[in-house]
Amino acid sequence: MRTNPNIAILVIHDLFGWTFPNTRLLADHLADEVGATVYVPDFFGGEIFPVDVLSDESKWKEIDLAGFLSRNTKLIREPEIFDCAKALRSRLKYSSVGAIGFCFGGWAVFRLGAKEVRLVDCVSTAHPTFLEKKEISEISVPVQILAPEIDPQYTAELKAWSNEIIPTLGVPYDYQYFPGLTHGFATRGDPQNKAERAGMERGKNAAVLWFRQWLHKSN
């Protein structure tokens, strides 16, 4: 991945973890197309589920998903995520820092950009999970949301709340809607499915343009 001493992007992964090939490919695209140094830390304490099991809900009984989620709550993982963002500023001296979160990472980027936190300059998220209205209401940096039509986690109620509240907060806001697509499309879409492949590409391109706009502004 390209190394830029001024601009960094923190990728906060989904349930598939930091080793998931699609997440790594997206990080490479962001590095090359934004012109940034991209970091993909492990925020699950070394636990990695087999991709074939996570991709098939009928196999979820083979894993202790409830136990895993109890070991990876917001309360547990938020300090680690904050520490990573702080290190990009204080130790590695990046002048512009962005964050993108997929699924599990969605709530985290909102926290990184909250008005009492502001550890990053801008954020993007696709199909966020565990995101709460309070977290949406506290965003204070430019925010982009990539929202599929069908999403049991980022529900129609949360979509409506986002589009009602964020425009009142005085921050740049980019809401992009992906009709016909489902939760996970930005990282786990089927490349053999024309609509899903197009959705993945559109989501990646949107994030690239967003970070170019807000991370290069003062460089």
Secondary structure, 3 states (H helix, E strand, C coil): CCCCCCEEEEEECCCCCCCCHHHHHHHHHHHHHHHCEEECCCCCCCCCCCHHHHCCHHHHHHCCHHHHHHHCCHHHHHHHHHHHHHHHHHCCCCCEEEEEEECCHHHHHHHHCECCCCCCCEEEEECCCCCCHHHHHCECCCEEEEEEEECCCCCHHHHHHHHHHHHHCCCCEEEEEEEEEECCHHHHCCCCCHHHHHHHHHHHHHHHHHHHHHHCCCC
